[in-house]
């Protein structure tokens, strides 16, 4: 007699939850908690902004769960089509895109507008990781040249929109994969020297507003009520937080509306003013926890594709945080890079959720080294 035993529901639930790496999810959970607390204070005068931020976080978590459960082989097969589609959409933006605030970044597809450059933040490292996976065991110097060209194509198209912040992130996402694939240090050194030597040429091709951002960084006091206002007020807010901060909802720079873009690019100034140096160190520790765990996942990944992709995704998150904190603190130009999971914004948050989902996916695969 054959017994028809049903598999318990908890068995399916356990399998569904098994993909969520505990350490990585701890970091994400802490980051979301800090985000909600900070956004509640920053958006107190923006009707509906906190609710929208919460919806964006939930959508990002949904995308993360989807990416974590989709077989990694599907992502590998999707690398080339996704990259080619993203580049084709960037070309379409250059030809037919909508112009907003002097930049051509959006593409109207009828029912909505999309920003194709966001696709390339994930598509570029996917493509480069796929390429090096195909060339594993037979890599030559020209493979790194081909990979560099694959990175340069979307970066140039995005920089021409112009969108300096996104072009930096896309360039970093691809270059991290190339570095992790074994790019020789002498080549890295020569590239750095060549980049420094090419700074005058870069200055010559930069847009006027980009030049002003650099000049403002060097001396914001030249125009304290104009172009230097963002950096000056942000630095005042960060410094006035002191060791322990002024307390939640007690930030004067925030609630007297001295901090511009306080729910988006400059939300760290709000956080630092209200929670001080100690709070800022806690936030940095959370980011380092996520990045460090991502690099460990990379070291234990089962093949070249997952190893390179995981390492690049972890370093992309680091780049987001480093650039944003640098520009808020006045050590980098203002380039419009959001602080991961803290800044308001749906598109960037969904992209970050997708990246973390891929990290979780890779973490759940068979490891080369036992944890």
N, C-alpha and C positions, 0 to 999 in steps of 0.2 A: 504493500500500500504506500502510495506517494503522498506525503504531506505537503500541502501548499502553505508554507510559512511566509508571512509578510515581513518585510524588512521594517524594523521599528523606525518611526519618524525621527527619533533622536539620532539614528545612524546617519541619515541624510543631512541633518542639521550639523552634526559633528564634521562631516566631510566638507560642508559649505563653509564652516568657520575655520577649518584647518589652514586655509590659505592666508589667513590674517596673522602675520608675524607679530608675536606679542610685543617685542621691543619696539618695532616700528610703529605699531598701533598706539603704544603708550606715548611715544613722542607726538604723533598726530593728535591724539586726544588732548594732551596738555596744550598743544599749540592752538587747537580749536577753542578750548576753554579760555585761554588768554585773549584770543581774538574776539570772542563774544563780549568779554568784560570790557575790553578796550573800545570796541565799536559802540557799545551802549553809551559810553561817555562821549566819544568823539562825534557821534551822530545824534546827540540829544536834540539839536536844533534842526535836523534834517528829517522831515516827516517821511516815514516809510523806509528810510535808509537801513535801519537795523534789521527790519523784517526782510528786506531784499537781500541783505548780507547773509542772513540765516538761510534763506532759500538757496543762495549761491553755494553755501557750505554744504547743504544737504544734496544739492545736485552734484557737486564735486565728489562727495562721498559715494553717491550712486555710480558715477562714472568710474571711480576707483574700484568699487566692488565688481563692476562689469569687466574691467580690464584685468582684474586679478583672477577671475574665473575663466576667461576665454583662453583656450590652449595657446601656449607660447608659439607653437608652429603656425597658428593663424596669423599672429603678429609678424612672424618672419616672412610669410608669403605676402603679407600686405605691404611690406616695406617699400618695394619698388613702385607699385601702383599709387600708394599714398604720397610718396615723394614726387612722382611725376605729376600727379593731380595738383599738389600744392604749388609746384613751379608753374604749371599751366594757369592756375588761378592768379598767381602773382603777375604773370604776363597780361592776363585779362584786366587786372587792376590797373596796370600801367597804361593800358589802352582805353578802358571804359570805366574805370573806377570813379566813385564819388569823391569830390574834393571837400574837405572839412578842415577849417582852421589852417588853410594853406598846405595841407598834406593830402595826398591821394592814397588812402589806405583801405578803403571799404569798397565792397562789390555788392551791388544791388541785384539780388536773384529773384525779385518779385515779391515773395512772401516776407522776406526779411533782408537785412544786410549782414554780410559776413566779413571777417578780417582774415584773409587767407594766410597772412604771415604767422598767425598763431599755430596753424597746422604744422609749419616747418619746425617749430620748437621740438616736436616729437618725431616728425617724419625724417628730419635730417639725421639725428643719431641712429634711428632705425635703419636708414639707408646705408650709412657708413658701416654700422655693425654688420649688416647683411653682406656688404661687399667684402669686408675682411674675413667673415666666416667662409665665404666662397673661396677666398685666397689663402686660407689657413694651410700652412705647410709649404707654400710656394710663393711667399711674398718677396717682391723685389722693390727697388727704390721707386720705380714708376707707379707702384700701387699707392704709395703715399701721395704722389703727385695727382693721380686720378681722384683720390679721396678728397684732396684739398680743392680740386676743381668742383667736385660735387657739393662741397660746402660753400664755395665762393659764389656759385650761381644764385642761390636764393638770397645770400647775404647782400650781394650787389643790388638785386631787384628790390629788396626791402629798404636798403639805405637810400635808394633813389626816390622813395615815396614822399618825403624822407621820414624814416623812423629809426633813429639811432639806437634807442634802447632795445627794441626788438632785434635789430640786426646784430647787436652785440651778443644777445642771448642765443640767437641761432648760430652765430659763428662759434661761440663757446661750446654749444652742444655738440657740434661736429668735431671741433678741434680736440675736445676731451677724448672722443673715441679714437682719433688718430694718435693722440699721445699714449693712450692705454694699449693701443695695438703694437707699440714698440718703436715709436719714432725715436731715432738716435738723438742723444743729448747734444751732439755737435750741431745737428740740424736745428734743434731748438735754439741753441745759442746764436747761431748765424741768423736765424729768423728774428730774434729779439734785437740783435745789432742792426739788421736791415730795417726793422720797424722803426727804431729810434732815428736812423739816418733818413727815413722817409717821412718823418713828421712835418717838415716844411711843405712837402708835396700834399700831404693830407690836409694841412691848414689851408692850402690854396684851393682845394676842391670842397671844403666845408661850406655849408650854408651860413648866411650871416647870423641867424639866430643861434646856430651851434657855436660859432666863434664867440658870441656874446656870453654863452653859458660858461665857456672856459675862462674868459676874462673876468666874469663875475665870481667864479670860484677863486681866482687868484686875489681879487680885491673887491669883495661885495660892498664895501663902504663907498665905492665910487658912485653907486646909484642906490642908496639905502631904501628909498621909497618906490623904486621901480624894479629893475631886474635883480637887485641884490636883496630884495625884501624877503623872499622865500628862505634863503640860506640864513640870513641874520636872525629872523624870528625863530627858525627851527633850532639854531644853536642856542638861543636864549632859553627856549623851552627845555631842551635837553640838559643844559647846565643848571637851570633853576630847580631841577628835580632833586639835586643834592644826592645824599646817600640813600635815603629811604623814600624820597618822593613827597609830593604834597598831599597824597591821598586820592583814592578813587573819586572821580567827579569833582575834584577840588583844583584842577589845573587852571590857573588864571590865564595863561597864554592860550589855552585851548578854548575856554568858555567865554573869553572876551574876544574871540575870533581873530587873534593875531596870527595863528598858524594857518597858512593857506593849504588847501587840499588835505585837510587833516583826516579825512576818512579814506584817502587813497594813498598817494605816494609818500605823504609825510605823517602817516599814522604812528610811526615809531617815536616821533617827537611828542605826541600825546602820551604814549605809554611811558616814555622816559621821564616826562614831567610829573606824572602821577605816581609812578612806582620807583623812580630814582635809579641810582647805580645798581642797587641790589636787584631790582626787578629786571633791569637791562641784562645783567649777568645771567639771571634765570632764563630769560628768553634766548640768549645766545647759547646757553647750555642745552636747551631743547632742540635748537637747530643743529647743534653739533651732535646730539644724540641721533637724530634722524640721518644726518649725513654720514656719520660714522657707521651706523648700522647698514646703510646702503652700500658703503664700501666693503664692509664685511660680507654682505650678500654677494657682491661682485666677486670677491675672492673665492667664494664657495660655489659659484655657478658651474653648471655641468658642461658648457661648451663656450666657444669663442663668442658667438652671437650674444648669449645671455650675459657673459662676463663683461664684455665691452659695453653693452647697453646699460646694465645695472650701474657700472662705474660712472658712466656719463650722466645718467639720471641723477645720481647722488651729487655729483659735482655741479650739475645745473642748478639744483636747489641751493647749493652753497653760493653760486654766482648770483642768483636772485637776491639772496639775503645780503651778501657782501656789497653789491652795487647799491642797493637801496640804503643800507645803513651808512655806507660811505657818503652818499649824496646828502642824506639828512644831517650827517655830522659835519658836512662842509669839507670833506677830503676828496670828493669826487664830483664832477659836474652833474647837474640835474638832467637825467636822461629819461625819466618817466618809467622806471622799473618798479613794479609793486613789491611789497614785502609779502612773502609767501603765506597765504592763509590769514593774513592780518589785514591787508589792504582790501578795500571794497572794489569789486569788479568781477563780473561773471566769467568772461572769456579766459583770462589768465588763471583763475581759480580752477576752472574745468581742466585746463591744460596741466596744471600741477597735480590735480587729482588723477588724471590719466597716467602721468609719470609715476606717481606713487603706486597706482594699481599695477603697473608693469613691474615695479620693484617687488611688490608682494607676490606677483605671479612667479617671478624668478626665484624668490626665496622659498617658495613651496615646491620647487622642482628638486630632483635628486642632486645632492651636493657632492662635490669632489672631496671635500674635507668635512667630516662630521662636526656638527656644532658643539 
